[in-house]
Amino acid sequence: IVDEDGVSPLTYDNYTDSLDAIDKHVEFVYSEQGHRAFKILFNFGVIIEELEHDKNSQEIITYKYRLPREDTAQTHVPKNIQQHDDIEEYKQYIRAEIIETQNFNLENTKQRYVAIYSMMIKVFKLQKTAVGTSMQELIQKHWKRHRQILYKNNGEYNLCYMEAIAKALHPDITEKRNMLCSIIGLAREYLVKVLDLSLNANSKQMTKYLKTFEGLDYQKYSQIITQKLLVNQNIYFYDEDSKAYYEGQKIIYMENEVFKLSEQPETPTVDILIVQASNLQHAFAIANKDALTGLKFCPFCQVKGFDIKSSNYTRDYERHMVKYEQKGGKLAKTIKLDQVQKPYVPHIVQNKTFAYLLAHGREHEFKPTQYFITYDLETVEKIVFNEAVIVQYDNQYRTQTGVIDKAMQYNVDVPVIGFNSSKI
């Protein structure tokens, strides 16, 4: 049962008899939201058992029910859902809440929850941030000034992100110019692969799906796209205040450990521009990032950029290039070792007490700090200082004759919970 108000719909399952039923209800809500991000809350309808005694001390057990209510759903922690892994994690949270409910008594020890019979889920639709809008004003604002720098997407559906990836991977060259229909065909294939759709990319069913497709949230799907399409992405944005384009995110393909030993072709890198107006976003493929950003990028590493307007541009650029040219276009990374080699043992060098004992062959005498947590200073201000002195004394190290070893570098602080410096 769905109570739809357009912004925060409520979904009820009035016959909840197992964990599987709860999982199916959660999955149903997730599927109803499509690929949009949303916030989720839930509440159970429960059976309450109440134990009373009559005048003859005989036990009287009664049962009553409590409906799942929207106002009490806030007692459970909400969660933003962006992908299926989030839903799986939320299912585990629901199970933990069921266990907590079983151990919970109501107003007194005579009442307790004994059964769950229904479940309500409330969904808050988050503001749309999907890349895919075909708002012409937004497109023309950026494209008309950069016709030779940006590839314009001409598809009729919200496929601009996938079109930008397809165009960046298959740019026009002198010998061959890609037709619009081939780029759109590739974009449809990419979308099927990214979303794991059980549709043929060129089928009528796919066209019907695209008519209601609202685009992809790049924050959610950028890493998924990189892994599934085997491509690195440099994401660029536009700053309205400075009127400048800049690289804001770099998404690198994470190579599978299984295939690291075998030789693989170099992972291609694409440059994508994402522009925004209010909650509308659009993606372009970048043909020339140097011209777009006003920076000169190193042709070898493709990462380091130099401001061509800087007075030190020529000097800095040449210094950087020399490092690569001397190594045939590859920057050799070297490891600089300390002149005196030292083992990495932070558990020793960061503990002066243990270091002293180890140096004198007495590490077997090392002991944990006693009374590490003491008193709340706000409630026992008069005795805490005397207690701190006792704690310090109890933690001293003694020689075999019982004399305190004053050479011991003992510097363990004794923290006090609730310390309030305003009262000192």
N, C-alpha and C positions, 0 to 999 in steps of 0.2 A: 504494500500500500504506500503510495507516494503522495505527500501533501506538498504541492509545488507552489512556491510563491515567486520564483524567478531568481531570487538572490540566495536564499538559504533554505533549500528544500528539506523536508523531513521524510524519512523512509522508515516504515514499520514492518517488522516481521512478527506477527502475532502468534506464531507457533514455533517457538524455539525450544527444541528438546535435546540438542546435542551441540558439541563444539563444531561439528561439521556444518550444522545449520547456521551457526554464527559466522563461520568462514564464508559460506555461500552468500549470506546477506551482505557481508563486507565487500566481497568480490562483485556482487551485483551493483552496489553503490559506485564502486570504482569504474566499472564498465559504463555506467550511465553518464559519467563525467567525460567520457572520451579520453582525450589526451590533454585535457586542461588541468592546471594545478588547482587544488582546493584544500580547504581546512576541514578536518573531520572531528566530530564529537559523538559520543554515544551515551545511552543510559538504558538500564534494564527495567523490565517489569518483573517484580519479585513476589514470592509468597512468603509471608511472615508468620512464624509460629510464636504463640504467646502462652506462657505457662502461668496459671493462677491456682490458688487454693481456696476451697470453700470453707465454711464455718466448721466443718468436720475434718479439716486438714486433708481433704481429698484433692488430688491434682486434677485440674481442669485445663485441657489443652484446646486452644482455639486457633483458627487460621484466618488470615485476612490477606488481601492482595494490595499491592501498590502499583499503579500504572506508571509506565515510563514517561517522565515529564521533561519537557524542554528546559524548564528553569533549573532542574537539578543535574542536567548534563554537564554543567560547568565543574562539577566535583571531579570529573575525569580530565586528564591532561589532553588538550587539543594537539593535533599534529598536522603540519602541512604535508600534503601528499603530492609528489611530483612524478614518481615512477613506481613501478610495481614492487620494487624492493622496499619502498616506504610502507606499502600496504602490508607486506609480509611482516615487517617489524611491528606494525600496529596490531596485527593479530596476536603477536606474542604479548604485547602490552595488555590487550583485552584479557588474555588468559591469566596474567598476573593479577589483574583487577578482580577476576572471578575468585581466585584463591583468597585475596584480601577480603572480599565480601563474605566468604565462608567463615572467616575468623572474626567477623564484626558483630558486635551486639548493638542493639538500638538504644532507646532511652534508658533501659535498665537491663539487668541480666536475665530478665524473664522473657525477653524477646530476641529473636534471631531470624536471619534469612535462611530459608530451607530449600528454595527452588527459584529458578529463573524460567519464566514462561514466555517472555516477549522481549524484543529489543528495538530500540529507536536509534537511528543514526541521523545526525544533523550535519548538513554540508554547507560550508560557506564558500561561495564561488569567489576566487581571488581575481584581482584585476588582470585583464588579458595582457600578456606580454609576448604573445606569439609573433614570430617573424613570418610574415606572409601576406600582410595587407597590400592591396593593390591601389592604395590611395594615390591618385595621380598628382595631387599637389605636392605630396612628400617626395615622389619620384622626380618630378620635374625640378624641384628646388635644388637637388644635388646633381642630377644628370645633365641639365642644360649648361652648367658651367664646366663640366668635366666630360664632354662627349668622347674625347680621345683617351680618357683615363679609366672610366667606368663602363662596364658592359650593362646595357639596359635589358631588363627582363620583360618579355612581352607575353608571357603566358596568361591565360584568363583566370586561372585558379591561384590559390594562395601557396604556390610552389616556389616562391622567389628564393628561399634559402637553398633548396635543392637545385634550382636552376643556376644559382650563383656557383655552387660547387661544380656542377656539370660544365659550365662555361669556363671556369678556372682550370679544370682538368683538360679541357679540349678547346684551347684558345684558337682564334683564327690565325692562320699563317698565310704567307704569300702563295704557297702551292695549293692550299685548301682552305675554304671558308665553310664553316659548319652551318647547315640550314637550321632555321628556328625549330622545325618539327623534330629534328634529331636531338637537339638540346632538351626539348620538353620531354621527349621519349626517355632520355637518360635520367631526367629529373624524376619522372614517374617510377622508373626502375629503382633509383636510389631510395625513394620514399618507401616503397614496398620492402626493401631490404632493411631500412632503419627501423621501421615500425613492426616488422615481422608480420606483414599483412598476408593473408591467404588469398590473394587476388592476383590475377594476371595484370601486369602493368598497363597493357593496351586494351583491356577488356572494357565492356560497357559498365560492368559492376564497379570498376575502378573509377570511371568517369562519374558515376553516380556518387561514389564515396567522396570524390574531390569537390563536388558541389557544396558539401556541408563541411569540408575540411577547413579549419581556421588557422592553419599554420603551425610551425614548431617553435617552442620556447627554446631559444639558443642556449640559455643557462642550463636547461635540463638535458637537451639533446646534443649539444656540441661535442661532448666527450664520446657519446654513443656513436655519433656520425664518424668521428675520427677513427674509432676502433673497427666499425663495420665496413667503412669504405677505404680503410688503410690509407689515410691521408692526414698530414699535419695541417693545422689551421692557424693563421694569424688573423685575429679579429680586430678590426679597426672601428673606431667610433668618431662622432663629430661633437665637438664642444661648442655649444651655442655662445658662450661668453667670449671665448677667444677666437671664435670663427675658424677653428683649426681642426684638422683630422689627426688622429693619433692611434698608435697601436695600444689596445687596452687589455688584450688577452692572447696568450699563446697556448694552443692545445696540441700536445705531442702524442703521437701514436705510441702506445705501450706495447712493445714487441713481446710475443708469447715466448715463454721460456723454452717450450718444446722445440721451437724453430730457430732458436738463436744459433745453434751450431751449424745449420745449413745456410748457404749463401742466399740472400734475398735481394731483390732490386731495391734501390734506394727509395725510401718513402717520399712521395711528392708532397710539396707544400703549396697551399693555396692561400691567397689573401682575400679576405671577405670584409666588406664594409657594411655595418649595421647602423642605420639611421633611425631616429625616433621623433615623433611628434605626438605629444600627449601619451596615450597608451597604444599608439599605432607604430609599427616597426616594419622596416623593409630592408632587404639584403641585396647588395650588389657584388659582383665579382670585380676585383681591382686588376686593371691591366698594367698600371704603372704606379707602384706605391711611392716611388721617389717624387714623381710629379704631384701626387695627391697630398703628401705630407710636407713637401718642401725640404726633405732630408735626402742626403746621399748615403745609400746603404752599401756596405761592403759586399762585393760580388761573390766573395768566398763564403763567409759565415751567414750572410743574409740577415744578420741580427743587429749589428752595430750600425747606428745611423749618425750622420754628421750634419750639423746645421750649415748649409751652404752660405748663409748670411753672416756667419761668425768670422771674425778677423783671424782666428786661428784654424779655420777650416782646412786649408791646404796643408799646414804642418801636421795636424792631428790625423788627417786622412792618410797622408803618406807614411807616417810612422806605423799606423795600423796595417797598411797594405804590405809594408816591408816584411813584417812578421810572417805573413802568409806566403809571399813570393819567394822567400828564402827556403821554405819547406814545400815548394811545389803546390801551393794552394791549400795546404793543410797546416793548421797551427799545432805544433808539437807541444803536448802538455808534459811538464816535468815535475818531479817530486823533490822538494828540498828537504833534506834530512837535517836534524840537529847535529851540531858538532860533537856533542857528547850524547850518546844514545841513552834514553831512559825508558824503562818499561811503563806501559799504561796501566797503572794500578790506583785509580782514584779512591778506592776503599781504604787504601793505606795512606797516601799522601794527603788526603783531605781529613784524616783523623789523627791529630797529633798524639793522642794517647796511645792508639794502636801502633803508630810509627815508632814511638819511644820504646814500647815493650818489644816490638819486633827487632829493633836495633840491639837490644840487650838480651835477646834470647828468652824473653819472658812473655811471649804472646799468649801462652796458656793461661796467664793471669787475667786476660782481658775479660771484663764483665759488663753487662748492660747497665744503663743508668737506672738507679732505683727511684721510685716516687716521681717519675717523669711528669705526671700530671698531679698537681697538688690542689690548691684551694681557689675559690672564687674570691678575688681580692675585694670585691664590692661588698661582700657579706661578712668577711672575717679579717678586716684590715688589721686588727690588733695583734693577731697571732701569726699572720702569714710570714712576716719577716723572720721571726724566730724559727718557724718551720723551714724556711729556705736555708737558714744556717745549718740546721740539722741535716737537711738533704745534702748540702754541700759536704758536710763532714762524713756522712755515710758513704759517699761515693769516692772518697780518697783511697789511694793505693798504699798498701803497707808492705814493708819488707818481711822476710820470714821471721824476724824477731818481734814483729808487731809495731815497728816504728813507721810513722808516715813518711813515704818517700817524697821529699820536697822537690826532688829533681824532675818528678813526673810533670809533663806538660799537660796539666788537666785544665781544660777550659770549656767544659760542657755547660751551656746555659740551662737554667731551670725555668721553663715557661710557666706562667700562672694564667689559668683560664679566667676570662672576664676582666682583665686588667683595665682599669679606668684611670687614665692619667689626670683627668680633670679633678680628681679627688685628692691628689698628692700635693 
